Amino acid sequence: MGIYLNPDNKGFWQAIRSKIYVDKSNLIACTNELINTEEKYICVSRPRRFGKSMALKMLAAYYSCGCDSADLFKGLKIEQDETFREHLNQYDVIFLNMQQFLIRAKNQDVTEYLEQAVMEEIREIYGDLLPQRTMVLAQALERIYVKTDKQFIFLIDEWDCVMRERQESEGIQRHYLDFLRSLLKDQSFVALSYMTGILPVKKYGQHSALNMFWEYSMTDQFALEEYTGFTEEEVKELCGQYDMDSAEISNWYDGYRFRQFQHIYNPWSVVAAMKNHVLSNYWTSTETYEALKIYMDMDFDGLRSDIVQMLGGGRVRVNTFSFQNDMSTFKTKDDVLTLLIHLGYLAYDSEKREVYIPNKEIIGEFENAMSVGGWPEIIRILKASEKLLEATLSGDEKSVEEGLDLAHREALSILMYNDENSLSCAIGLAYYSARKDYRLIREFPTGRGFADVVFLPLPSVGKPALVVELKYDKSASAATQQIKDRKYIQALESFTGEILLVGINYDRENKNKPHSCVIEKVWK
């Protein structure tokens, strides 16, 4: 048992002893399938606090022959898998936390320091098989494999920290990537390599130094979707145990979407909310908003407009393929948006190739980043949104019209306010404050078309629902009539109570007072 070679199972032992532990052990069944196959190189990238290190501790406890973990896995899902006994504690595991190596190396080359530290433990176990002269790690493992037929499983945490924290030094990055390639690629002693980080594998030109890795990232987790965060079923079970409202938890921490699992929650925030019994910005509070502001303020044409559209509840088409998988090479706004997907500030719909802000927790971080300068017109809209909502709920059509006119003037400098999508985004932005009590749904499906914007109240707030229909150069009454004619109200199947029908018309010819509003109250 060592620090790097064949670590113990204490990390996983502490995890399952924690107050809240969600069983993700079936991930092991996925990795067992890949051992000694062409797919044995796995790179899993997720935002910070999304359980990457937890997964590695579990894999180390399961595979490492430096411990006996049978009792730790009793009662967990993986125990029922047919491959469970076959691989349990059967491998030499090399566990590398690159963040620790980067810190401890100081002025020394990080890969040189790593090889020295790991070779010390390799020699303790296999010294009689190795010559006395210094050998690099890959050569030592080759020799051990030839002499013993033993293979190794590599578990690498924070693999990309060199790319994130040495952004200015391309030489260091290339040297590090070449080291990993030499250590892992086409090596018979590798039974499995599972590495995690925030960023996918770094690209250089037309080729990648680590092109043997199969990547599972926030743009597509493929078979590992279920293990990216908490699923809706897991969160509902926790809400039952801790007497928390699942709709409110969803509003705060849901929003990451994949092909099979449409609702993936931020695990760190869900656990914190359950333990404290308080809804708050837990994940975003672990990092300063200034990190987000740097990317929001980048001078790419259309970036500010896209961010404003997403703040208004909209989605934006994005090309994620040009991103170079680092934090410094940006050529288009799409590169910036793709980085924000990997950092967790934006969610991505891979089928529609659209990006959006996932939940209330993240919206608050965008607001914090804008509040310190550079976005004065948007901040003015957000501050005025509380009064606009109050006017809407009280049926004050004149005040609503004035509030929308104000929001229009402020947003005009950023949004292309000349189509229904932009109008819908501006409306969502104008009603920004509603999100503390409501769930905003743009293009709500009704069976006979789509309602433009629907505000569904959270169950605990006791407020009316809002169905908002938008028109261009027609009339506000025509908008409310469409709500009735197409029976949009009947589509709100899960809601009973008061509903406000809000018809809004935008008159492009009326520069002084472009908006008109009609508000009708109905019951369901």
Secondary structure, 3 states (H helix, E strand, C coil): CCCCECCCCHHHHHHHHCCCCCCCCCHHHHHHHHCCCCCCEEEEECCCCCCHHHHHHHHHHHHECCCCCCCCCCCCHHHHCCCHHHHCCCEEEEEEEHHHHHHHHCCCCHHHHHHHHHHHHHHHHHHHHCCCCCCCHHHHHHHHHHHHCCCEEEEEECCCHHHHHCCCCHHHHHHHHHHHHHHHCCCCCEEEEEEEECCCCCCECCECCCCCCEEEECCECHHHHHHCCEEHHHHHHHHHHHCCCHHHHHHHHCCECCCCCCCEECHHHHHHHHHHCCCCCCCHHHCCCHHHHHHHCCCCCCHHHHHHHHHCCCCEECCCCCCCCCCCCCCCHHHHHHHHHHHCCCEEECCCCEEECCCHHHHHHHHHHHHCCCCHHHHHHHHHHHHHHHHHHCCCHHHHHHHHHHHHHHHCCCCCCCCHHHHHHHHHHHCHHHHHCEEEEEEEECCCCEEEEEEEECCCCCCCEEEEEEEECCCHHHHHHHHHHCCCHHHCCCCCCEEEEEEEEECCCCCCCCEEEEEEEEEC
